[in-house]
């Protein structure tokens, strides 16, 4: 079993990202489970969402304490929350930041991919909601989900031009990270 922990703030779409990644993984032929954890339930408060992937049925129902992967939607969380907690060598982190060399205590052996998802989201969606952009980066960096499955999940969730915009944002991130992976 592989596990993903998504760190964001309320209103950034962390829970939606987890659901769509699980949908795409299931479409790709693996069992998947997505669920959120809320603290203070208000816009801007730190939020975590989780996804599990497995070739066998998933019976575990706890939060993810030792993730194989993390996504950090808001880089300011790195100073407030230990986003790398529980990660070990071989793990992969995708961080939304315009700084390729950001200052963080990354565990030894964890591969970090940085992407300016906010700029991509603003250019494609017109709003700084980075979840679909970071899903594309996750697909490229980990191989856990296929781009085609992610596109199907996005088109299932959104319609019309909003679906097209979200797919473009995910594809841009996928292509940027795919060249770096």
Phi, psi and omega in degrees: 000140176243148185228142179238136173240128180253126177251127177207192174240153179309129179098354181269354177089024179298317181293317177298318179300314179300315180299316182289324176295317178296319177301312181296321179295316179298319176301329180278359173102012177243159174286144180214151181220132178231140179198154182258168168224125181247144171257251176284117186275082176210156179301131178095343179286149178301137181227147172235145173225154188228151174221137172243144178233137178202153174278351179239164179303143183258119180253343180293138183232011181275170173295170180265115182256336180230074185289147171279331184223149168225152170238130177246108183284328184234112184296341178291343177294333184300328177280338184260331187229142175279082185294336181271001182306129177087352180282145179235173178308139182096349179286162180232131177241135174246121185238128175281106177201150176273355180261110181297332179243071181282160184266108178206157178272084182275128178300146180302134177088358177271126179274126180250127172251125176253144179210140177275074182293332180296315179296317178299314180298317179297319181289321184270319186258337184085002178221154183276044177265110193263000189300314183289327175298313181292333175296320177297318177297318179300315180301315182290319185286328188250331186074007180292328178230149178272149179300321180297319178293322177295316178301317179297317179298318180294319179289335175287327183274319183247161179232163174055223184294331179294322175296315180300316181296316180293322177295316179299318179298315179295318180295319179299314180294318179302314181291322178295313181285326180302325177286337181265343185284000000 
